[in-house]
Amino acid sequence: MAKKYTREEILDKLNGIFSFVLDTDVSLEEKTTAADVEGWDSLTHVTLIGEVEDEFGFRFMMKEVVGMKNVGEMVDIIAQRATR
């Protein structure tokens, strides 16, 4: 049976991904939005989504991508869909 990630594990992985893509140390919280992170614009968002999909081994649905309002909502989707 596949094991699910904890919210803390997901946030840790997201911090690494965001720090890599944005080339700066990032400290994400569940309430963090793009407006809170310097360099997180629409073009970077596409790259971030791709890196997150690669890391967790699934593809977001378009409605999920456009519906995410903060990092916590991204964590929710990953927690529901990703297994290791």
C-alpha positions in Angstrom: 0.0 0.0 0.0 1.3 3.4 -1.0 2.1 5.8 1.9 0.9 9.4 1.9 3.0 12.4 2.6 2.4 14.4 5.8 1.6 18.1 5.4 5.0 18.9 7.0 6.8 16.7 4.5 5.0 18.4 1.6 5.9 21.9 2.9 9.5 20.9 3.3 9.6 19.6 -0.3 7.8 22.7 -1.5 10.3 25.0 0.2 13.1 23.2 -1.5 11.4 23.4 -4.9 10.5 27.0 -4.6 14.0 27.9 -3.3 15.5 26.2 -6.3 13.2 27.7 -8.9 13.3 31.2 -7.4 17.1 30.9 -6.7 16.6 32.2 -3.1 15.8 30.9 0.3 12.0 30.6 0.7 10.1 29.9 3.9 6.6 28.9 2.8 3.6 28.7 5.1 0.2 27.4 4.2 -1.2 30.9 4.0 1.6 32.1 1.7 0.4 33.5 -1.7 2.3 34.5 -4.8 2.1 38.1 -3.7 4.1 37.2 -0.6 7.1 35.8 -2.5 9.4 38.0 -4.5 9.8 36.6 -8.0 6.7 34.4 -8.0 5.0 35.6 -11.1 2.8 33.9 -13.7 5.7 32.6 -15.7 7.5 31.3 -12.6 4.3 29.7 -11.5 4.3 27.5 -14.6 7.8 26.3 -13.8 6.9 25.8 -10.1 3.9 23.7 -11.0 6.0 21.5 -13.4 8.7 21.0 -10.7 6.1 20.1 -8.1 4.4 17.6 -10.5 7.8 16.0 -11.2 8.7 15.8 -7.5 5.4 14.2 -6.4 4.7 12.1 -9.5 1.3 13.3 -10.7 -0.2 16.1 -12.8 -2.4 18.8 -11.6 -5.7 19.3 -13.4 -6.0 22.8 -14.9 -9.0 23.6 -12.6 -6.7 22.9 -9.6 -3.9 25.1 -10.9 -6.2 28.1 -11.5 -8.1 27.5 -8.3 -5.2 27.5 -5.9 -5.3 30.6 -3.7 -2.3 29.8 -1.5 0.3 27.3 -0.6 -2.1 25.5 1.8 -4.4 24.7 -1.1 -1.5 23.3 -3.1 -0.6 21.2 0.0 -4.2 20.0 0.2 -4.1 18.7 -3.4 -0.7 17.1 -3.0 -1.8 15.4 0.2 -4.9 13.9 -1.5 -3.2 12.8 -4.7 0.5 12.1 -4.1 1.9 8.8 -2.8 5.4 7.5 -2.4 
